[in-house]
Amino acid sequence: MSIEIASQMTHCTTSASLWKSISEFVGANTSSQITFLKGEFHRLKKGLLKMRDYLSKVKSISDNLNLAGSPLSLIDLVTQTLAGLDTEYTQIVVILSEKENLYRADL
């Protein structure tokens, strides 16, 4: 346990109260982290990024949300990834949007 977290737990007098406080502390951090990551994901645009870098950022945010206990659904991942592309990718967006069985690998 880091000193920062330990200093937040000095009020605990039993192992049960310590465990409860740690769980609440971590849960609060996880909740704010999920909110932050979802905001980043929805604001993400390809812009001047190379496609490889854009998709790498999408994957990183998706992986971090999964680790935080809030995985993205496939439809959310695909929809937002395609929405972040520029107009030069319109043809690809249309093709992928019309596929019935779309997989992460298709992106």
C-alpha positions in Angstrom: 0.0 0.0 0.0 1.4 3.4 -0.9 1.9 6.1 1.7 -0.7 8.2 0.0 -3.4 5.5 0.4 -2.2 4.5 3.9 -2.5 8.1 5.1 -6.1 8.1 4.0 -6.8 5.0 6.1 -5.4 6.0 9.5 -9.0 6.2 11.0 -9.5 2.5 10.5 -9.3 0.5 13.8 -10.1 -3.0 12.4 -9.1 -5.0 9.4 -12.7 -5.0 8.3 -13.0 -1.2 8.4 -9.6 -1.0 6.6 -10.8 -3.3 3.9 -14.1 -1.4 3.5 -12.3 2.0 3.3 -9.8 0.7 0.8 -12.6 -0.7 -1.4 -14.5 2.6 -1.3 -11.3 4.6 -2.0 -10.4 2.4 -5.0 -14.0 2.4 -6.2 -14.1 6.2 -6.2 -10.9 6.3 -8.2 -12.2 3.7 -10.6 -15.4 5.6 -11.1 -13.6 8.9 -11.9 -11.2 7.0 -14.1 -14.1 5.4 -16.1 -15.7 8.8 -16.5 -12.4 10.3 -17.7 -11.7 7.5 -20.2 -15.2 7.5 -21.6 -14.9 11.3 -22.2 -11.5 10.8 -23.9 -13.0 8.0 -26.0 -16.0 10.1 -27.2 -13.7 13.1 -28.0 -11.1 11.1 -29.9 -10.8 12.0 -33.6 -8.3 10.7 -36.1 -7.4 14.2 -37.3 -3.7 14.4 -38.2 -2.9 11.0 -36.6 -1.8 8.1 -38.7 -4.4 5.4 -38.8 -2.2 3.1 -36.9 -1.8 5.7 -34.1 -5.5 6.5 -34.0 -6.5 2.8 -33.7 -3.8 2.3 -31.1 -5.3 5.1 -29.0 -8.8 3.6 -29.5 -7.4 0.2 -28.3 -5.6 1.7 -25.4 -8.7 3.5 -24.1 -10.8 0.4 -24.7 -8.3 -1.8 -22.8 -8.2 0.7 -19.9 -12.0 0.8 -19.7 -12.0 -3.0 -19.6 -9.4 -3.1 -16.8 -11.5 -0.6 -14.9 -14.5 -2.9 -15.1 -16.4 -1.0 -17.7 -15.8 -2.7 -21.1 -17.1 -1.1 -24.2 -19.7 -3.0 -26.1 -18.7 -3.9 -29.7 -21.4 -1.6 -31.1 -20.1 1.4 -29.0 -16.5 0.6 -30.0 -17.3 0.4 -33.7 -19.7 3.4 -33.7 -17.3 5.7 -32.0 -14.2 4.5 -33.9 -15.9 5.1 -37.2 -17.3 8.5 -36.0 -13.8 9.7 -35.2 -12.7 9.2 -38.8 -12.4 12.1 -41.3 -14.5 12.4 -44.5 -11.8 10.8 -46.6 -12.9 7.5 -44.9 -16.6 7.8 -45.7 -16.6 4.9 -48.1 -15.0 2.6 -45.5 -17.4 3.9 -42.8 -20.4 3.1 -45.0 -19.1 -0.4 -45.8 -18.4 -1.3 -42.2 -21.6 0.3 -41.0 -23.7 -1.9 -43.3 -22.0 -5.2 -42.2 -24.3 -7.4 -40.1 -21.6 -9.3 -38.3 -18.9 -6.9 -37.5 -15.9 -7.9 -35.4 -13.2 -6.0 -33.7 -10.8 -7.4 -36.2 -12.8 -5.8 -39.0 -11.7 -2.4 -37.7 
